[in-house]
């Protein structure tokens, strides 16, 4: 009997993800940010044709089982690279990206499962002149972007995946075997990526970068996040690692959307949950006009968008509050 499974990463550039002079071409409309990928994927080739991602890593594999014993295993997936479209003076030019060869470790066959590890990625075909932090101190070709995924398939047909590593930029979303969004990279760092991730500092030269990953927010949170980013009165705020976004017991009603970074939700000194990109914070105080009943602390550097609750749909905020698993662990009040 053959058992098949897969995990897929899609890598894309969200708005406000770049920093410094290198973002100027995007701000001028020469380059572009990407709309968020879909919550469910079923046709990677179509997404690539419609310019919906920069690259994808599709790790697909199989195990053959006879009489409960694994007799064969192999890879069936690979990487897909996108392109860079430049627009200037009413004209556009599409420059194909440069795909690096997939790195596929030999299947690790255990007593009752097999583990597969695959790296895929590359770089844009367009040059990206920039300073780097070592000789020759100036680099013309674009940095390297990648994800490294692991997939374990059991002799009973069960499967699980993990994110072994990834480039600090762009944003990476991870989809399970059914094509549903399952995890996200929690932190992106354009400056680090531009300065450090040349080809010789990537998995193709045995250099891996551990990835911070976060849980996926609810569908309602995604709807509210669009309202927040569409509000003309929203503001942006940054927090350093260890800083408090909100403090338990304080009165406040503003609503926050985590744009980047990971936070710990702390109640009475105990960490009860985490919140990452796409998470909504502060909805209960907005609904109830109460006090914060949790402290939210930045585990990494964090960027949030902030908006007054009266610009948002109250019913959607109530649904966000009801859908938060962490809320059931809180005292009555607000996160």
Secondary structure as UniProt FT lines:
FT   STRAND          2..12
FT   TURN            15..16
FT   HELIX           21..23
FT   HELIX           24..27
FT   TURN            28..29
FT   HELIX           44..49
FT   TURN            50..51
FT   STRAND          55..66
FT   TURN            67..68
FT   STRAND          69..75
FT   STRAND          78..81
FT   STRAND          83..88
FT   TURN            89..90
FT   STRAND          91..96
FT   STRAND          98..99
FT   STRAND          103..104
FT   STRAND          108..109
FT   STRAND          113..123
FT   STRAND          130..131
FT   TURN            135..136
FT   STRAND          138..139
FT   STRAND          145..154
FT   TURN            155..156
FT   STRAND          159..166
FT   STRAND          171..175
FT   TURN            177..178
FT   STRAND          180..185
FT   HELIX           190..196
FT   HELIX           199..201
FT   HELIX           203..205
FT   STRAND          213..215
FT   HELIX           219..230
FT   TURN            232..233
FT   STRAND          235..239
FT   TURN            241..242
FT   STRAND          244..246
FT   TURN            248..249
FT   STRAND          255..260
FT   STRAND          263..267
FT   TURN            268..269
FT   STRAND          270..275
FT   TURN            277..278
FT   STRAND          280..281
FT   HELIX           283..288
FT   STRAND          291..292
FT   STRAND          295..298
FT   STRAND          302..307
FT   HELIX           309..311
FT   HELIX           314..323
FT   HELIX           325..329
//
